[in-house]
Each structure stands twice: as C-alpha cells, then as structure tokens.
Amino acid sequence: MKKYLISGGGTGGHIFPAVSIANELRRQDPDCEILFVGAEGRMEMERVPAAGYNIVGLKVEGLDRKNIFRNVKVVWNLLRSMAKVRGVIKEFRPDVAVGVGGYASGAALKVAQQMGIPIVLQEQNSFAGVTNKMLAKGAEKICVAYTGMERFFPAEKIILTGNPVRQNLLAEINKQEAYEYFGLNPNKPTLMVMGGSLGARTINQAMIAGLERLKVSGIQVIWQTGKIYYQDALKAYEPYRCDEIKVTDFLSRMDYAYAVADLVVSRAGASSISELSLLGKPSILVPSPNVAEDHQTHNARALSDKGAAILVRDVEAVDTMVDTALTTISSTEKLQSLSENVLKLAYPNSAEKIVNEITKLLK
C-alpha cells in the first residue's frame, strides 16, 4: 500500500490544489493512504477533513518583519513543529511527500527531505513563494503553472502542469438551470464580481462607488462580497435595490455562477486564474497588494501581457473598475478576444499530470 504526505495551506489557493491532488491519487489508487499536514488555526484544518482526509496541525506562522523580537517565539514554534513532524513521518512512513506552499509545508517537507523521503513541490504562482524556493534544491520534481520558472528553480526539475482546480467546476452545466438559480435573465449580459470567501475591500468599495451606474446599465450583476464586507455592502445597496443586482456573501454554486458570467471581476490568486483559464472566462483582475512578494500582480501580468485578461491596479479600482467592466461587457469582440486568449493559457488535467510525476518516483 502506497502512502502519501501532502502539506501546505493557509489560503484556498494552496488548499484546492492539495485536495485535488489527493483526490487524483485516490482515484488512481483507491487503496493508498493520504495524510495532510497543515497549520493550526488556518482554513485547511476545516477544509481538508471536510474533503474526507486526515490532517495533523502544526503551530507555525511566518516571520514578523516589523517586530523582530517576536520571531524568537516563531522560531521556537517552528523547531517544535519540525520535531512533531519527525514523529508523524516515523509513524506514517510516507513513500512520497508533496508540498503545495505555505508555512506548514516548509516545516513538513524540510523534515521529509532530511529523512530521505522523495519530495515533489507544486508552485501555483508565476512568482515563486519563499517556502518552495527554499525547498527546491532537495526536490525531485517541481510542478509549475507558468512558463519562465527557471528564474526560481533548477530547470531540469521543472514540469509544466498547470494548477489543479475544483473538479465540480468542469462538469457539464445546464445554463438554463443556472440562470433560474440566480433569478437572472438569459438575454442580458451578466457580470460576476468575486471578493473571495472573506472579501476584498477594494473590489467591494469599487462596487459601492459604481452601484448607481450599474443599476441603469442594462446588465445583470452577481456580487459576492465575502463575509467581512457583506453588511456594509447590503447597506450601500439598499437605495439601488433591483432584480438585476444580486448581492451575496458566499457563492455555494460557483459552477452556476461561472456558467452565467459573461465577464468576471476577481483578485488574481492562482486558483482563480486557473479556473478562469480552463473555463475560458473573460476577466478583469484586481491583484491584491497584501500578499507575499506581490505575486498576484505577477499572476495578472502573465495574462494581461498576452491579452488574456484586463489588469486594474488596486489603487485605481475604486475610480476605474466599474467603468472598465461596463465598457468591456458591452463589446462582444473584446469578450471573444479575452476568452480565446485565456483558453490558450489553460492546462487541463493538471492533477493527473502532477500525480503521474509523483507515481513515477515510486518506480
């Protein structure tokens, strides 16, 4: 029986690929055993068990660049976590360890390397994360989603696989059902605005600033605010309440939302970009400035430079985002061009390609 350790998390961008890889491992080998290692208090501790897998939590966090003295505790917790992982690996005895980025991945994969277990890394972004760069030298294979990653990793280890996405998004959808689910008109253009599960402040501020124009524009809007900004968004929306603008804190049927969307406004996280690419969705990307190494801007540029998305900078979004969306959605030619170009950047069957690289190590 083969055993696999998968580590990483912190954000959906790490967790979705990790769970997709686990699902594919299980699909190819139903008898295999899979154990996750994540960071205590982060979303993987809920999402991974919900997907049907066991997870061990580590007390790890990033270095505090503002308060250097606080890092004594950070380093102490890291050393304790590495000791804990050593015990976990001794007991579980994995054949291969897979790292998808995040603090827990750094601790778990470093120990796996030291214990002679072959490791495979998966890098979602076009600008590599600190953890994966640190682990790259000892990795057997590094699966990436963008070309040009030789800047960060040894070229001979790189495999271009793309990012795995949530499998249900790629299933055949009845569009009529999707329109009915949201109470929308199939004959009107539909704009989908995604603030992420917690929300994106600037995107929501831009939507609030543009509500009056959106109401009279003749288009329909699905506006997902995220939980943090939902009440403020509802309050701002009240004077403009209409059937054409749907406001929600969370989209449980993302497959339906993508199916009806003619244009998507989104942050530029790796998972979102992979989904947009595979589905061929025209998009306006507003990169978050609050992420490590500003990797969302690098992600967005990788698309906008190829005419596969429109990039709106976070600092300009409140003034320009809604107008850009209205101009874009009114041009059939522009939507068609964005769709065709982003489809060229899609990498289908990413999870299968990654698992094939993992299983090669076993032979």
Secondary structure, DSSP 4 states (H G I P E B T S, - for coil): --EEEEE--SSHHHHHHHHHHHHHHHHH-TT-EEEEEEETTSTHHHHHHHTT-EEEEE------SS-GGGHHHHHHHHHHHHHHHHHHHHHH--SEEEE-SSHHHHHHHHHHHHTT--EEEEE-SSS--HHHHHHGGG-SEEEESSS-GGGTS-GGGEEE------GGGGS---HHHHHHHHT--TTS-EEEEE-TTT--HHHHHHHHHHHHHHHTSS-EEEEE--TTTHHHHHHHHGGG--TTEEEES--S-HHHHHHH-SEEEE---HHHHHHHHHHT--EEE---SSSGGGHHHHHHHHHHTTTSSEE--GGGHHHHHHHHHHHHHT-HHHHHHHHHHHHTT--TTHHHHHHHHHHHHH-
